[in-house]
Amino acid sequence: MMKKQIVFSDYDGTIYITEENMSKNIKSIEEYRNLGGKFVITTGRSKTSISNVIKQYNIPYDYIISNNGAVIFNSDMVKIYEKAIATDISSKIIDYLKTKENIEIFFYDDEDKVEYHNQELLKLRIRTSDYELAQTIENEINRMFKDDVRAHSAFPGMYYDNHDFVIVDIVSKNAGKENAIKRILDILNIEKEQVVTIGDGRNDIGMIKEYNGYSMETAEDDVKKSASNIFESVADALEYLKDKWGIKRKWKKSIAKLKKLC
């Protein structure tokens, strides 16, 4: 009996790099799932944001990890896990951010952006056009609140209309993509050896290191250094995995057995 296989893939810069590669990636994801593999979209986006692109491109999936590991949804978009930032810590971080100029601050619950009224938050996001400022905020947050949260900077502007901004995402220290992955593995009773992660950003390094994962060719150098393999697309990575795990060979054997019975 074939062991369960599962792939956790980032979205921006991984599943989606250009419009041209989307159809190839989606077709490969469909084929992989048809062969029995499970596929999890693992993103920094909110539920609303990732749901919109899933509908737009008809992306197949089994679970969604959103907000950099703070929330998990099943295939019916039902929330099965969340890890919020402690309210007192959120308040202190916001007070710190108010001392910075030239930034925008966004607040997220388990669905999407919200107005802040001292409530529990799943994620804080800072947006700025100043790269050095983003690096400073990331480093200072990780130093000042190291026991409570983790901050990651990223460059998502290339996937939106505006290419001129940097973001810093802040989530609970007990969130993170690699921790959310562990939750799903426990639910499905899947061994770590049957897992592959694919990403391109600094917020993917944790899951890439933890699960011997892959990076995209377009990833930053520190992400590539964390990866065991580098691919040009998710489709290429899935083709490699189907050979590595012997999925295609097992599938062909099953088809051959069926033909004999007919």
C-alpha positions in Angstrom: 0.0 0.0 0.0 1.4 3.4 -1.0 2.2 5.8 1.8 0.5 9.1 1.8 2.5 11.9 0.1 1.9 15.6 0.7 3.3 18.8 -0.7 3.1 22.2 1.0 3.7 25.0 -1.5 3.9 28.8 -1.1 1.7 30.8 -3.5 3.3 34.1 -4.5 6.5 33.5 -6.3 6.0 29.7 -6.2 2.7 28.5 -7.6 2.3 31.9 -9.1 5.3 33.5 -10.8 3.8 34.6 -14.1 0.5 34.1 -15.9 2.2 31.9 -18.4 3.3 29.3 -15.9 0.0 29.1 -14.0 -1.8 26.7 -16.3 1.3 24.3 -16.3 1.4 24.4 -12.5 -2.3 23.9 -12.0 -2.3 20.9 -14.5 0.6 19.3 -12.6 -1.1 19.8 -9.2 -4.3 18.2 -10.6 -2.3 15.2 -11.9 -0.4 14.8 -8.7 -3.6 14.8 -6.6 -5.3 12.4 -9.1 -2.4 10.0 -8.3 -3.2 10.1 -4.6 -0.9 13.0 -3.4 -2.2 15.8 -1.2 -1.5 19.4 -1.9 -1.5 22.3 0.6 -1.4 26.0 -0.4 0.9 27.6 2.3 0.8 31.3 2.1 1.2 34.6 3.9 -2.0 35.8 2.3 -5.3 36.1 4.2 -8.2 33.7 3.7 -10.0 36.3 1.5 -7.0 37.1 -0.6 -6.0 33.5 -1.3 -9.6 32.4 -1.8 -9.9 35.0 -4.6 -7.0 33.6 -6.6 -8.1 30.0 -6.0 -11.4 30.9 -7.6 -9.8 32.9 -10.3 -7.4 30.1 -11.4 -9.4 27.1 -10.2 -6.4 25.9 -8.1 -7.0 22.4 -6.6 -6.0 21.9 -3.0 -6.6 19.8 0.1 -5.8 22.4 2.9 -4.9 26.0 3.1 -2.4 27.5 5.5 -2.8 31.2 5.6 -1.3 34.2 7.3 2.1 32.6 7.5 0.9 29.6 9.5 -1.5 31.5 11.9 -4.6 29.8 10.4 -5.4 26.4 8.7 -8.5 25.7 6.6 -9.7 22.4 5.2 -10.9 21.9 1.6 -14.3 23.2 2.5 -12.8 26.5 3.8 -13.7 25.6 7.4 -11.2 26.8 9.9 -9.5 23.9 11.8 -6.7 25.8 13.7 -5.6 29.3 14.5 -2.8 30.8 16.6 -3.3 34.5 17.5 -0.8 37.1 18.8 -1.4 37.8 22.5 -3.4 41.0 22.7 -1.0 42.7 25.1 1.9 41.9 22.7 0.0 43.3 19.7 -0.6 46.5 21.6 3.1 46.9 22.5 4.1 46.2 18.9 1.6 48.7 17.6 3.0 51.3 20.0 6.5 50.6 18.7 5.3 50.9 15.1 3.7 54.3 15.8 7.2 55.7 16.3 8.1 54.9 12.7 7.4 57.2 9.8 6.5 56.3 6.2 4.8 53.0 7.0 1.3 51.6 6.7 0.0 49.2 9.3 -2.7 46.5 8.5 -4.5 44.3 11.0 -5.8 40.8 10.2 -8.2 38.3 11.8 -8.8 34.8 10.5 -10.6 36.2 7.4 -9.0 39.4 6.2 -8.0 42.9 7.1 -9.9 44.5 9.9 -10.0 47.8 11.8 -8.1 47.6 15.1 -10.0 48.0 18.3 -7.7 46.2 20.8 -9.0 42.8 19.7 -7.1 39.6 19.2 -5.1 39.6 15.9 -3.8 36.8 13.7 -1.3 39.0 11.9 0.2 42.4 11.7 1.5 43.7 8.3 3.7 46.7 7.7 4.0 48.1 4.2 6.7 50.6 3.2 8.7 51.7 0.2 11.8 51.9 2.3 13.7 48.6 2.2 16.2 49.6 4.9 13.3 50.6 7.2 11.6 47.3 6.6 14.8 45.5 7.5 15.2 47.6 10.7 11.6 46.9 11.7 12.0 43.2 11.1 15.2 43.0 13.1 13.9 45.1 16.0 10.6 43.2 16.3 12.5 39.9 16.3 14.8 41.3 19.0 12.3 43.1 21.2 9.6 40.4 21.1 11.6 37.3 20.4 9.7 35.2 22.9 6.3 36.1 21.5 6.3 36.8 17.7 8.3 36.3 14.5 8.7 38.9 11.8 9.6 38.3 8.1 10.1 40.9 5.4 9.2 40.1 1.8 8.9 41.8 -1.6 5.4 41.0 -2.9 5.1 44.2 -5.0 6.3 42.2 -8.1 3.1 40.2 -7.9 0.8 43.2 -7.7 0.3 46.3 -9.7 2.7 48.3 -7.6 6.3 47.0 -7.7 7.7 49.6 -5.2 6.9 48.3 -1.7 8.2 45.9 0.9 6.1 44.2 3.6 6.9 42.9 7.1 4.5 40.3 8.4 4.3 39.6 12.1 2.7 36.5 13.5 2.8 34.5 16.8 6.0 32.7 17.5 3.9 29.5 17.7 2.5 30.1 14.3 4.8 29.9 11.3 4.4 27.7 8.2 6.5 24.9 9.6 4.4 24.7 12.8 1.1 24.7 10.9 2.5 21.9 8.7 3.1 19.8 11.8 -0.5 20.3 12.8 -1.7 18.9 9.4 0.7 16.0 9.6 -0.7 15.1 13.0 -4.3 15.2 11.7 -3.5 13.0 8.7 -1.0 10.7 10.4 1.6 11.4 7.7 5.3 10.9 8.4 7.8 13.7 8.0 9.7 11.7 5.3 6.6 11.8 3.1 6.6 15.6 3.1 8.0 18.2 0.7 7.8 22.0 1.0 8.3 24.4 -1.8 8.8 28.2 -1.5 10.7 31.3 -2.6 10.6 33.8 0.3 12.2 34.3 3.7 9.0 33.3 5.4 9.5 29.9 3.7 12.9 29.2 5.1 11.6 27.6 8.3 9.5 25.0 6.4 12.2 24.4 3.8 14.8 23.7 6.5 12.4 21.6 8.6 11.2 19.4 5.8 14.2 19.2 3.5 12.3 21.4 1.0 12.8 23.0 -2.4 13.1 26.6 -3.6 12.3 28.3 -6.8 15.1 29.4 -9.2 13.8 33.0 -8.7 14.2 32.8 -4.9 16.6 35.0 -2.9 20.0 33.5 -2.2 19.4 32.7 1.5 16.3 30.8 0.5 18.1 28.8 -2.1 20.9 27.9 0.4 18.2 26.4 2.7 16.8 24.1 0.0 17.8 20.6 -1.0 16.7 21.2 -4.6 16.0 24.2 -6.8 13.3 24.2 -9.6 12.0 26.7 -12.2 8.4 25.8 -11.4 6.1 23.9 -9.1 5.3 21.7 -12.1 8.9 20.7 -12.4 9.2 20.0 -8.7 6.0 17.8 -8.8 7.4 15.8 -11.8 10.6 15.2 -9.9 8.6 14.1 -6.8 6.5 11.7 -8.8 9.6 9.9 -10.0 11.3 10.1 -6.6 8.4 8.6 -4.7 7.6 6.2 -7.5 4.0 7.4 -7.8 4.0 7.2 -11.6 5.4 3.7 -11.6 2.8 2.5 -9.0 0.0 4.2 -11.0 1.1 2.4 -14.2 1.2 -0.9 -12.4 -2.4 -0.4 -11.1 -3.6 0.5 -14.6 -1.9 -2.7 -15.9 -3.7 -4.8 -13.3 -7.0 -3.3 -14.2 -6.5 -4.0 -17.9 -5.8 -7.7 -17.1 -9.1 -7.9 -15.2 -11.1 -6.4 -18.0 
